[in-house]
């Protein structure tokens, strides 16, 4: 468990002076969100997008743009969706529109928990780990257990509470719960296991964990708490929070976005915890 250090900021700059010419004026809200996502995945620190006024109105001047972008989860990449949400440490956005009112420009800037070079190292490491685990042809359960065990056996909890990324967990081999969870997300996804990152509270503090789909059912899994910090300093591998139903995971409480009727319906947790083999 660890306090999540993520600041989401919206700073609106409403200026009526003409905007600079742009290479393209977008006419679709979906296209705007996707180009923002593309820039964020590429770790661009500052970028601008020009769109017509109707798209700006559809997006909304005071909306939480980042949440809309982070809600996009493409099967073509494991670096959007939940992974992107926890990879951006802060963001800012501002609007300018043309004097005629026909177009508007969104200026966006972001700070990241890792560098682009570190993310490329994660990409390489993830493929290497999955290959070394020889998961091809294995069951969902076997894949989840192998990844669970690998991360716990190769990562120690960062008691300084400063290491939050998958890079920290997989390369530095030390991280807080976000690092464990993001590393698991990347490895599960690479192995073909459907999973989501859940944030909330556990043990009275902010926390992050995963849910995974095994044999058609969704289960809670918390790799951080299955790697407890012992008073002797001796590493441990446990399964106390491995493939659990809601009853056996009752000391975890989700943030509100993961408790909506739509989310619960889409990702229903199994009525019974999975029996470990």
Beta strands, then each sheet from edge to edge (+ up, - down):
strand 1: 25-26
strand 2: 46-52
strand 3: 88-97
strand 4: 103-112
strand 5: 156-157
strand 6: 174-175
strand 7: 195-202
strand 8: 205-214
strand 9: 217-221
strand 10: 252-254
sheet 1: 1+ 2+ 4- 3+
sheet 2: 5+ 6+
sheet 3: 9+ 8- 7+ 10-
end
